[in-house]
């Protein structure tokens, strides 16, 4: 019997949390509800969720702080939920490591679709997804990006990164020196299920550059006014 995937729901509004749990239960997910930031961190360590639905407006420790704390030692996917629709709030959430951002109020079908989409991207790194084409690995001097087991080794060290960062890096590196627009990257990595803006790409490129510094023979290049490329020198 296949174990149900576990979703940790963090929302101080008990009615909303229960409604989300009901939607997900209908799709055969196992859920756990908590209502503040400290509870969320405790539940993360004991419940071991496959994904976290994280409200931003929490009593005490807010969602941004919870996300930062979890990202300091884990890559478990996080979808932020918020009534805040400003671009700044979305970008901040993504910069802290969120995998997606949904505005309240949201449609139940869209929420479930996004949960499934994020989990599909994440499953290969958990080792329980169908076998991926073994050719999905690119190598350059001092860096190996493997999409089969979702790993990046740079300068002999394993670099931890969420699935979408790795997929973005792999996609660029698999086509060296080819320039891709932000719209193309958004479509290729996030797909039609993602409703977002092109600044999402900028945020992920910024995070990649923080983890992978430019090399003598390759780098993540910006083509101003157009997009990005993996430049091989």
C-alpha positions in Angstrom: 0.0 0.0 0.0 1.4 3.4 -1.0 1.7 5.8 1.9 -0.3 9.0 1.6 1.6 12.2 1.1 1.6 14.5 4.1 0.6 18.1 4.0 1.3 20.4 7.0 -1.3 23.3 7.0 -0.2 26.3 8.9 -3.0 28.9 9.3 -4.2 30.8 12.4 -7.8 30.8 10.9 -9.1 27.4 12.0 -12.0 27.6 9.6 -9.7 28.1 6.6 -7.3 25.4 7.8 -10.2 22.9 8.2 -11.5 23.8 4.7 -8.1 23.2 3.1 -7.8 19.9 5.0 -11.1 18.9 3.6 -10.1 19.7 0.0 -6.9 17.8 0.4 -8.5 14.8 2.1 -10.7 14.4 -0.9 -7.6 14.0 -3.0 -6.2 11.3 -0.6 -3.6 13.5 1.2 -2.9 13.1 4.9 -3.0 16.5 6.7 -2.0 18.1 9.9 -3.2 21.5 11.0 -1.3 24.0 13.3 -2.2 27.6 14.0 1.0 29.5 14.9 4.7 29.7 13.9 6.2 27.8 16.8 3.7 25.0 16.5 4.6 24.8 12.8 8.3 24.3 13.5 7.6 21.6 16.1 5.1 19.8 13.8 7.7 20.0 10.9 10.2 18.0 13.1 7.7 15.3 14.2 5.2 15.1 11.3 7.8 15.1 8.5 5.5 16.6 5.8 6.0 16.2 2.1 4.8 19.8 1.6 3.9 22.8 3.8 1.0 25.3 3.2 2.2 28.3 5.1 0.1 31.4 5.9 2.1 34.5 6.3 0.0 36.3 9.0 0.6 34.2 12.0 0.6 35.2 15.7 4.1 35.5 17.2 6.5 34.1 14.6 5.1 35.0 11.1 5.3 32.9 8.0 8.4 34.6 6.7 10.3 33.6 9.9 9.0 30.1 9.7 10.0 29.7 6.1 13.5 31.1 6.9 13.9 28.7 9.8 12.9 25.6 7.8 15.0 26.6 4.8 18.1 26.8 7.0 18.2 23.0 7.1 15.6 21.5 4.8 14.3 21.7 1.2 10.8 20.6 1.9 8.5 22.5 -0.6 6.6 25.4 0.8 3.5 27.1 -0.7 2.9 30.5 0.9 -0.7 31.6 1.5 -1.5 35.3 2.0 -4.0 38.1 1.5 -1.1 40.3 0.7 -1.0 40.8 -3.1 1.9 43.2 -3.4 4.8 42.2 -5.6 7.2 43.0 -2.7 5.5 40.4 -0.5 5.6 37.7 -3.3 9.3 38.4 -4.1 10.2 38.3 -0.4 8.5 35.0 0.1 10.3 33.5 -3.0 13.6 34.9 -1.9 13.2 33.2 1.5 12.8 29.9 -0.3 9.1 29.4 -0.9 8.2 27.3 -4.0 5.0 29.0 -4.8 2.7 31.9 -3.5 -1.1 31.9 -3.5 -3.4 34.8 -2.9 -6.4 34.5 -0.5 -9.2 34.0 -1.3 -8.2 31.1 -3.6 -10.1 28.5 -5.6 -10.0 25.1 -4.0 -9.3 23.4 -7.4 -6.4 25.7 -8.0 -4.9 25.1 -4.6 -5.1 21.3 -5.1 -3.6 21.6 -8.6 -0.7 23.7 -7.3 0.0 21.3 -4.4 0.1 18.4 -6.9 2.3 20.3 -9.3 4.9 21.2 -6.6 4.9 17.7 -5.3 5.5 16.3 -8.9 8.6 18.5 -9.2 9.8 17.5 -5.8 9.3 13.7 -5.9 12.4 12.8 -7.9 14.6 14.1 -5.2 12.8 11.8 -2.7 13.6 8.7 -4.6 10.0 7.5 -5.0 9.2 8.8 -8.4 9.3 6.8 -11.7 12.7 6.4 -13.2 13.9 9.4 -15.1 16.0 9.3 -18.3 19.5 8.5 -17.1 20.9 10.9 -19.7 19.6 13.9 -17.7 23.0 15.0 -16.4 25.2 17.9 -17.6 28.8 18.3 -16.6 31.3 21.1 -17.0 34.6 21.6 -15.3 34.0 21.5 -11.5 30.2 21.2 -11.7 27.8 18.3 -12.3 24.0 18.9 -12.5 22.1 15.7 -12.3 18.4 15.8 -12.9 18.0 12.0 -12.4 18.7 12.2 -8.7 18.3 15.9 -8.3 21.8 16.7 -7.2 24.4 19.4 -7.9 28.1 19.0 -7.1 30.2 22.1 -7.4 33.9 22.2 -6.7 33.6 18.7 -5.1 30.8 19.8 -2.7 27.2 18.9 -2.8 25.1 22.0 -3.1 21.6 21.8 -1.6 18.8 23.5 -3.5 15.1 23.2 -3.9 13.8 21.3 -7.0 12.9 24.4 -9.1 16.3 26.0 -8.6 18.0 22.8 -9.8 15.6 22.4 -12.7 16.3 26.0 -13.8 20.0 25.5 -13.5 19.9 22.2 -15.4 17.7 23.7 -18.2 20.1 26.6 -18.8 23.2 24.4 -18.5 21.8 21.9 -20.9 21.8 24.6 -23.7 25.1 26.4 -23.1 25.4 30.0 -24.4 21.7 30.0 -25.5 19.7 33.0 -24.3 16.3 32.3 -22.8 13.7 35.0 -22.0 12.2 35.2 -18.6 8.8 34.2 -20.2 10.4 31.1 -21.8 12.0 30.1 -18.5 8.8 30.6 -16.6 6.9 28.4 -19.0 9.6 25.7 -19.1 10.2 25.4 -15.4 6.9 26.4 -13.8 4.6 25.4 -16.6 1.0 26.4 -17.4 -0.2 25.5 -13.9 1.8 28.4 -12.4 0.3 31.8 -12.4 3.0 34.3 -11.6 5.2 37.0 -13.0 8.7 37.0 -14.5 10.3 38.3 -11.4 10.0 34.8 -10.1 12.7 33.9 -12.5 14.9 36.8 -11.3 14.5 35.7 -7.7 15.6 32.1 -8.5 18.6 33.2 -10.6 19.7 35.4 -7.6 19.5 32.4 -5.3 21.4 30.2 -7.7 24.2 32.8 -7.9 24.4 32.9 -4.1 25.0 29.2 -4.1 27.1 28.7 -7.3 29.7 31.4 -7.9 31.0 32.2 -11.4 33.7 29.8 -12.6 36.7 30.5 -14.8 35.1 28.5 -17.6 31.4 29.1 -17.0 28.9 31.4 -15.3 25.2 32.3 -15.1 25.0 35.3 -17.4 22.4 38.1 -17.7 21.5 39.4 -21.1 20.1 42.8 -20.2 16.6 43.4 -21.5 16.2 39.8 -22.7 16.9 37.1 -20.1 19.6 34.6 -19.0 22.0 32.1 -20.2 24.6 29.5 -18.9 27.7 31.0 -20.4 30.5 28.6 -21.3 33.8 30.5 -21.9 
